[in-house]
């Protein structure tokens, strides 16, 4: 996006002294539930009331939202509390109805962002709108696909854009419903610093107990705010019960969060930081030297395999190495997820090296 610098950082309009908070139930279930939730959220740091009206479910037969009727409830909640309103749209028809009920903020879900065809239709339907449009990351960890969606909306003169990080599904078992993959959003910020970035800790966590830590990590990585699923009685929610919190819990979380300074001018801090960063650079250099040395041995093994007509992949050997490294990693206070990611990358590079040798 060549004109990224000209994107409006619309968050400044709110003049908040805390991160932006968008909160509300995963789904609007009843008018009473939604309005009572809104009144409770009015007592928190929430600026926007969010509620799912159309719920795209992975499989049919689950609660799929109340539809247009829920937009009327959202408007009533806004009239009674003054909270701004937000809902997800997944089709031009949804956009038309959101405009009809003057919803203030529209977000594009992860299942929608993954399809450039649908994104294009939505961008055309939203052309020239002054409303805020937030785009969740696609379900697959593809930064270019995510930013491609942003570019499509920006092309249709939609200036109040932002993105929501809601994590990425994985077949591997982790403590998260969707892995954060923080590096993807770090790359996003480096390339598009003027694009407001919010965290959806509810969908990353899948478990309300993890929400605070995720929010604090986001603030430490310079996020601008959060979209948090909030319900009066989470355990009885009609969808995503385990990841929703009460308005009281939301208030406790936001009060406990620490917004840190982006930097410090204290001389002692700057001096110590410079020394430690120099140490890290030396260690990083050694890591590269060690990896290069490892790949030279890999090349030798590749030549040996070629001479003896042996396959590249030795699954038994690979699994033994991985188990051993996970154990040694734990002994050195390194997480299993980190060890898995690192050694899978090393293993893939080793396969690439040996394939070149065997194919030549």
C-alpha positions in Angstrom: 0.0 0.0 0.0 2.1 2.9 -1.3 0.0 5.6 0.3 -0.1 3.9 3.7 1.3 7.0 5.3 -1.9 8.8 4.4 -4.2 6.4 6.3 -6.1 8.2 9.0 -5.1 7.0 12.5 -8.8 7.4 13.6 -8.0 6.3 17.1 -6.7 9.8 17.8 -10.3 11.1 17.4 -11.4 9.4 20.6 -8.8 11.2 22.8 -8.6 8.2 25.1 -6.2 7.9 28.1 -6.3 4.1 27.8 -6.2 1.5 25.0 -9.4 1.3 22.9 -11.8 -1.4 24.1 -14.5 -3.0 22.0 -16.6 -5.3 24.1 -19.8 -7.3 24.1 -21.2 -10.8 23.7 -20.0 -13.2 21.0 -23.7 -13.3 19.9 -26.7 -11.1 20.5 -29.0 -13.7 22.0 -32.0 -11.7 23.3 -32.8 -8.0 23.6 -32.6 -8.2 27.4 -29.2 -9.9 27.4 -27.7 -7.3 25.0 -29.1 -4.2 26.6 -28.2 -5.3 30.1 -24.7 -6.1 29.0 -24.4 -2.7 27.4 -25.4 -1.0 30.7 -22.7 -3.0 32.5 -20.1 -2.1 29.9 -20.9 1.6 30.3 -19.2 1.3 33.7 -16.0 0.0 32.1 -13.4 1.3 29.6 -15.4 0.1 26.7 -16.0 2.6 23.9 -17.8 0.2 21.5 -20.5 -2.4 22.1 -19.8 -5.4 19.9 -22.3 -8.1 19.1 -22.4 -10.9 16.5 -25.7 -10.8 14.5 -24.7 -13.2 11.8 -22.6 -16.0 13.1 -20.6 -18.0 10.5 -20.3 -21.4 12.1 -17.8 -24.1 11.0 -20.6 -26.7 10.9 -24.4 -26.3 10.5 -26.8 -26.9 13.3 -25.2 -24.5 15.8 -26.6 -21.1 16.7 -26.1 -18.8 13.7 -27.3 -15.5 15.0 -30.6 -13.6 15.3 -30.1 -11.5 12.1 -31.6 -8.1 11.4 -33.7 -8.1 14.7 -30.4 -7.9 16.6 -29.5 -4.7 14.9 -32.6 -3.1 16.4 -31.4 -4.3 19.9 -28.0 -2.8 19.3 -29.5 0.6 18.4 -31.7 0.5 21.6 -28.6 -0.3 23.6 -26.8 2.7 22.0 -29.7 5.0 22.7 -29.8 4.0 26.4 -26.0 3.9 27.1 -24.3 6.1 24.5 -21.9 3.3 23.6 -20.9 3.2 19.9 -21.8 0.0 18.1 -20.0 -2.7 16.2 -20.9 -5.9 14.3 -19.4 -8.3 11.8 -20.4 -8.2 8.1 -19.8 -11.0 5.7 -21.8 -10.0 2.6 -23.0 -6.9 0.8 -26.5 -7.6 2.2 -25.1 -7.4 5.7 -23.4 -4.1 4.8 -26.7 -2.6 3.6 -28.5 -3.6 6.8 -25.6 -2.2 8.9 -25.9 1.1 7.1 -29.7 1.0 7.5 -29.2 0.8 11.3 -26.3 3.2 11.4 -23.8 0.8 13.0 -20.6 2.7 13.8 -18.0 0.1 13.2 -18.0 -3.0 11.0 -15.5 -5.8 11.1 -14.6 -8.4 8.6 -14.2 -11.9 10.0 -11.3 -14.3 9.5 -13.2 -16.7 7.3 -14.2 -13.8 5.1 -10.7 -12.2 4.9 -9.3 -15.4 3.4 -11.4 -14.9 0.2 -10.3 -12.0 -2.1 -13.5 -12.5 -4.0 -15.7 -11.8 -1.0 -13.4 -9.0 0.2 -13.7 -7.3 -3.2 -17.5 -7.4 -3.0 -17.5 -6.0 0.5 -15.1 -3.2 -0.4 -17.3 -2.2 -3.3 -20.4 -2.2 -0.9 -18.5 -0.1 1.6 -17.1 2.3 -1.0 -16.4 5.8 0.4 -17.8 5.1 3.9 -16.6 7.1 6.8 -17.4 4.3 9.2 -14.6 2.4 10.8 -13.8 -0.9 9.1 -11.6 -3.5 10.9 -10.2 -6.5 9.2 -9.4 -9.7 11.1 -6.4 -11.8 10.0 -7.3 -14.6 7.7 -7.5 -18.1 9.2 -4.2 -19.0 7.6 -1.0 -17.2 8.6 -0.5 -15.3 5.4 0.5 -11.6 5.9 0.2 -10.7 2.2 -3.4 -12.0 2.1 -4.3 -10.0 5.2 -2.7 -6.8 3.8 -4.2 -7.5 0.4 -7.6 -7.2 2.1 -6.6 -3.9 3.6 -5.4 -2.6 0.2 -8.7 -3.6 -1.4 -10.7 -1.6 1.1 -8.3 1.4 0.9 -8.6 1.3 -2.9 -12.4 2.1 -2.5 -11.7 5.3 -0.5 -12.3 3.8 2.9 -9.9 5.7 5.1 -10.9 4.6 8.6 -9.2 1.2 8.4 -7.7 -1.0 11.1 -6.8 -4.7 11.7 -7.7 -7.2 14.3 -5.3 -10.0 15.3 -7.3 -13.1 16.3 -4.6 -15.7 15.8 -4.3 -18.7 13.5 -5.7 -22.3 13.8 -3.2 -25.1 14.1 -3.4 -28.9 14.0 -0.8 -29.1 16.7 -2.1 -29.1 20.2 -1.2 -25.8 22.1 -2.7 -24.0 25.1 -4.4 -21.6 22.6 -7.5 -22.0 20.5 -5.6 -20.1 17.8 -1.9 -19.6 17.9 -0.9 -15.9 18.2 2.1 -16.1 15.8 3.1 -12.6 17.1 5.9 -12.2 14.5 3.3 -11.8 11.8 1.8 -8.7 13.5 5.3 -7.4 14.2 6.0 -7.6 10.5 2.7 -5.9 9.8 3.6 -3.0 12.2 7.0 -2.6 10.6 5.5 -2.3 7.1 2.4 -0.3 8.0 3.0 1.7 11.2 -0.1 3.9 10.6 -2.6 1.1 10.6 -4.4 0.7 14.0 -3.8 -2.7 15.4 -6.2 -4.4 17.9 -6.0 -7.7 19.6 -8.9 -10.2 19.9 -7.7 -12.2 22.9 -11.0 -14.2 23.1 -10.5 -16.1 19.9 -6.7 -16.6 20.4 -7.3 -17.9 23.9 -10.4 -20.0 23.7 -10.1 -19.8 27.5 -10.9 -16.8 29.6 -8.1 -17.5 32.0 -5.5 -16.5 29.3 -7.1 -13.2 28.3 -5.2 -10.9 30.7 -1.7 -12.3 29.7 -2.5 -12.0 26.0 -3.7 -8.4 26.4 -0.5 -7.4 28.4 1.6 -9.0 25.7 -0.2 -7.0 23.0 0.4 -3.8 24.9 4.1 -4.7 25.2 4.1 -5.1 21.4 2.5 -1.6 20.9 -1.1 -2.7 20.0 -3.7 0.0 20.1 -6.5 -1.8 21.9 -8.7 -4.9 22.2 -11.9 -6.6 21.1 -13.0 -8.8 24.0 -16.0 -11.0 24.1 -18.0 -10.0 27.2 -21.2 -11.7 28.5 -23.3 -11.2 31.6 -23.3 -15.0 32.3 -20.5 -16.5 30.1 -21.1 -20.1 31.1 -24.6 -19.9 29.7 -23.6 -18.1 26.4 -25.1 -19.6 23.3 -21.7 -19.5 21.5 -18.1 -19.6 22.6 -18.9 -19.8 26.3 -15.4 -20.7 27.5 -13.7 -17.6 26.1 -16.1 -14.9 27.3 -15.7 -12.9 30.4 -18.1 -10.8 32.5 -18.1 -6.9 32.4 -16.7 -6.9 35.9 -13.8 -9.1 34.9 -13.2 -6.9 31.9 -13.0 -3.9 34.2 -10.5 -5.7 36.5 -8.3 -6.7 33.5 -8.2 -3.2 32.0 -7.3 -1.7 35.4 -4.5 -4.2 35.9 -2.9 -3.8 32.5 0.3 -1.7 32.2 0.8 0.6 29.3 4.6 0.9 29.1 6.7 3.7 27.6 7.9 3.2 24.1 11.4 4.2 25.2 13.4 5.9 28.0 15.8 8.8 28.0 17.4 7.7 31.3 21.2 7.5 30.6 21.8 4.4 32.7 19.0 2.6 31.0 20.3 3.5 27.5 23.8 2.4 28.4 22.8 -0.9 29.8 20.4 -1.6 26.9 23.2 -0.8 24.4 25.5 -3.3 26.1 22.9 -6.0 26.3 22.0 -5.5 22.6 25.6 -5.8 21.6 25.8 -9.1 23.5 22.7 -10.3 21.7 24.3 -9.4 18.3 27.4 -11.4 19.2 25.3 -14.4 20.2 23.2 -14.1 17.0 26.4 -14.1 15.0 27.5 -17.3 16.7 24.1 -18.9 16.1 24.5 -18.3 12.4 28.0 -19.7 12.4 26.8 -22.8 14.2 23.9 -23.3 11.8 26.2 -22.9 8.8 28.5 -25.5 10.3 25.6 -27.8 10.8 24.5 -27.4 7.2 28.0 -28.4 6.0 27.6 -31.6 7.9 24.1 -32.0 6.4 25.6 -31.6 2.9 28.1 -34.4 3.6 25.3 -36.7 4.8 23.4 -35.8 1.6 26.4 -36.9 -0.5 26.6 -40.1 1.5 22.9 -40.8 1.0 23.2 -40.2 -2.8 26.1 -42.6 -3.1 24.2 -45.3 -1.3 20.7 -44.5 -2.8 19.2 -43.7 0.6 16.0 -41.6 1.0 16.4 -38.0 2.4 13.8 -38.3 5.2 14.7 -40.7 8.1 11.6 -40.4 10.2 12.8 -42.5 13.1 16.0 -40.4 13.4 14.1 -37.1 13.1 11.5 -38.0 15.8 14.3 -39.1 18.2 16.1 -35.8 17.6 12.9 -33.8 18.2 12.1 -35.6 21.4 15.6 -35.1 22.7 15.6 -31.4 21.8 12.2 -30.8 23.5 13.5 -32.4 26.7 16.8 -30.4 26.6 14.9 -27.2 25.8 12.7 -27.6 28.8 15.8 -28.0 31.0 17.0 -24.7 29.6 13.6 -22.9 30.1 12.7 -23.0 26.4 9.1 -23.7 25.5 8.1 -26.8 23.6 6.5 -24.6 20.9 9.7 -22.6 20.4 11.8 -25.8 20.1 9.3 -27.3 17.7 9.2 -24.3 15.4 13.0 -23.8 15.5 14.0 -27.4 14.8 11.3 -27.9 12.2 12.7 -24.9 10.3 16.3 -26.4 10.7 15.0 -29.7 9.5 13.3 -28.2 6.5 16.5 -26.3 5.5 18.4 -29.6 5.9 16.0 -31.4 3.6 16.3 -28.6 1.0 20.2 -28.9 1.1 20.1 -32.6 0.7 17.5 -32.5 -2.1 19.8 -30.2 -4.1 22.7 -32.6 -3.7 20.6 -35.7 -4.6 18.9 -34.0 -7.6 22.2 -32.9 -9.1 
